[in-house]
Amino acid sequence: MDFTKLFSLEGKIALITGGSRGIGKMLLEGFLAAGCEKVYITARKREQLAETEAEFNAAYPGKVIGLAGDLSQRDDLAALVKELSSRESRLDVLVNNAGAAWGAEFGQFPEAGWDKVMDLNVKSLFFLTQALFPLLKAAGTFDRPAKVINIASIDGLRPNPWETYSYQASKAAVVHLTKRLAARLIKDNIVCTAIAPGAYPSEMNKAAAKNPEGSARGIPYKRVGVAEDIAGGAIYLASRAGDYVVGTTIPIDGGIVNAWIPEDFNDPSGH
Ligand SMILES: NC(=O)c1ccc[n+]([C@@H]2O[C@H](COP(=O)([O-])OP(=O)(O)OC[C@H]3O[C@@H](n4cnc5c(N)ncnc54)[C@H](OP(=O)(O)O)[C@@H]3O)[C@@H](O)[C@H]2O)c1
């Protein structure tokens, strides 16, 4: 076994949606370190996209390409796919990471907060994967499949106390959609999986960014996630090492989902 090849992304072409900041930027850093030939990143805000592009091109010249657009808009999605298709004849790894959240009290929860979150987190994830299918199919072989990695959330694996109704439902949908897509895509040598992140500092998770110690109290590991944690998981799934992991969602959360016992746990069995 050649360990240098097992986790390598040497020569791979990847696309990370929402790669301009937060978790997407952490994944970008990891994919470049793992040897990707090129990483395309997308976001709506051109300035932030250009900043991230420039930041990483300084260390990895010409390897990061930003494509601006709103993935929840059908025309933007089509334009993005057209642009990528004009530049590349294959796509080895697609990371569906762009996401949005909305919180509002149950009685006041607005339809806009439902549609915005579902449109981006679920609908555009599906239709982008569908539109990029020809490029993914062109990249995948039986011996080295192409990869689709969906960024779900631990909020799709268990309920939490926040009133983010559409977000929690959207992420549960991503977990299930990952299984259904995996069943279809494996027929064309494309492996689909998901990652369920816990708490990572970002614009979406301001609590983890502004008060990491506070967030850490609710995490068995007692710290928030960092780039190595999430990138390590994505590199595993994207590389040869993860080829046989199909349809699975891996929580990378410091134990919130699988190793959390509340301090005041009252054993209903009476022990
Ligand atoms: N951070 C966490 O603790 C955490 C935990 C669990 C799951 N997640 C998931 O991880 C993913 C990334 O979240 P994050 O925390 O890194 O959030 P973030 O800092 O808000 O980053 C979101 C990224 O998506 C882009 N984006 C947002 N709306 C878009 C749209 N309509 N079209 C295209 N791009 C869009 C943003 O750029 P623009 O604003 O410029 O478009 C940005 O690059 C999300 O799917 C989120 O649900 C995060």
The ligand as a Tripos MOL2 file, in Angstrom:
@<TRIPOS>MOLECULE
LIG
   48    52     1     0     0
SMALL
NO_CHARGES

@<TRIPOS>ATOM
      1 N1        -20.2500   26.8110   11.0470 N.am      1 LIG1
      2 C1        -20.8780   25.8150   11.6480 C.2       1 LIG1
      3 O1        -20.8060   25.6550   12.8750 O.2       1 LIG1
      4 C2        -21.6720   24.8160   10.8330 C.ar      1 LIG1
      5 C3        -22.1830   23.7140   11.5030 C.ar      1 LIG1
      6 C4        -22.8920   22.7660   10.7840 C.ar      1 LIG1
      7 C5        -23.0590   22.9100    9.4150 C.ar      1 LIG1
      8 N2        -22.5530   24.0240    8.7910 N.ar      1 LIG1
      9 C6        -22.7510   24.1180    7.3470 C.3       1 LIG1
     10 O2        -21.5240   24.4070    6.7080 O.3       1 LIG1
     11 C7        -21.7580   25.1330    5.5080 C.3       1 LIG1
     12 C8        -20.9120   26.3940    5.5190 C.3       1 LIG1
     13 O3        -21.3280   27.1980    6.6100 O.3       1 LIG1
     14 P1        -20.4420   28.3210    7.2870 P.3       1 LIG1
     15 O4        -20.6500   28.2030    8.7410 O.co2     1 LIG1
     16 O5        -19.0700   28.3060    6.7340 O.co2     1 LIG1
     17 O6        -21.2640   29.6110    6.7910 O.3       1 LIG1
     18 P2        -20.8250   31.0400    6.2410 P.3       1 LIG1
     19 O7        -19.6000   31.5130    6.9330 O.co2     1 LIG1
     20 O8        -22.0370   31.8630    6.2680 O.co2     1 LIG1
     21 O9        -20.4120   30.7220    4.7150 O.3       1 LIG1
     22 C9        -21.3780   30.4200    3.7700 C.3       1 LIG1
     23 C10       -20.7560   30.4110    2.3900 C.3       1 LIG1
     24 O10       -21.7780   30.1450    1.4260 O.3       1 LIG1
     25 C11       -21.8840   31.2390    0.5170 C.3       1 LIG1
     26 N3        -23.2910   31.4310    0.1620 N.ar      1 LIG1
     27 C12       -24.3170   31.7680    0.9880 C.ar      1 LIG1
     28 N4        -25.4640   31.8850    0.2960 N.ar      1 LIG1
     29 C13       -25.1630   31.6260   -0.9980 C.ar      1 LIG1
     30 C14       -25.9170   31.6110   -2.1970 C.ar      1 LIG1
     31 N5        -27.2330   31.8690   -2.2170 N.pl3     1 LIG1
     32 N6        -25.2840   31.3000   -3.3570 N.ar      1 LIG1
     33 C15       -23.9590   31.0340   -3.3550 C.ar      1 LIG1
     34 N7        -23.2010   31.0270   -2.2550 N.ar      1 LIG1
     35 C16       -23.7880   31.3350   -1.0900 C.ar      1 LIG1
     36 C17       -21.2960   32.4280    1.2600 C.3       1 LIG1
     37 O11       -20.8100   33.4580    0.4160 O.3       1 LIG1
     38 P3        -21.7790   34.7090   -0.0280 P.3       1 LIG1
     39 O12       -22.4660   35.1960    1.2050 O.co2     1 LIG1
     40 O13       -20.8250   35.6990   -0.6230 O.co2     1 LIG1
     41 O14       -22.7100   34.1560   -1.0440 O.co2     1 LIG1
     42 C18       -20.1460   31.7470    1.9920 C.3       1 LIG1
     43 O15       -19.0650   31.5360    1.1150 O.3       1 LIG1
     44 C19       -23.2650   25.4090    5.4740 C.3       1 LIG1
     45 O16       -23.9140   24.4520    4.6650 O.3       1 LIG1
     46 C20       -23.6810   25.2320    6.9210 C.3       1 LIG1
     47 O17       -25.0420   24.8950    7.0380 O.3       1 LIG1
     48 C21       -21.8780   24.9820    9.4750 C.ar      1 LIG1
@<TRIPOS>BOND
     1     1     2 1
     2     2     3 2
     3     2     4 1
     4     4     5 ar
     5     4    48 ar
     6     5     6 ar
     7     6     7 ar
     8     7     8 ar
     9     8     9 1
    10     8    48 ar
    11     9    10 1
    12     9    46 1
    13    10    11 1
    14    11    12 1
    15    11    44 1
    16    12    13 1
    17    13    14 1
    18    14    15 2
    19    14    16 1
    20    14    17 1
    21    17    18 1
    22    18    19 2
    23    18    20 1
    24    18    21 1
    25    21    22 1
    26    22    23 1
    27    23    24 1
    28    23    42 1
    29    24    25 1
    30    25    26 1
    31    25    36 1
    32    26    27 ar
    33    26    35 ar
    34    27    28 ar
    35    28    29 ar
    36    29    30 ar
    37    29    35 ar
    38    30    31 1
    39    30    32 ar
    40    32    33 ar
    41    33    34 ar
    42    34    35 ar
    43    36    37 1
    44    36    42 1
    45    37    38 1
    46    38    39 2
    47    38    40 1
    48    38    41 1
    49    42    43 1
    50    44    45 1
    51    44    46 1
    52    46    47 1
@<TRIPOS>SUBSTRUCTURE
     1 LIG1         1 GROUP 0 **** ****
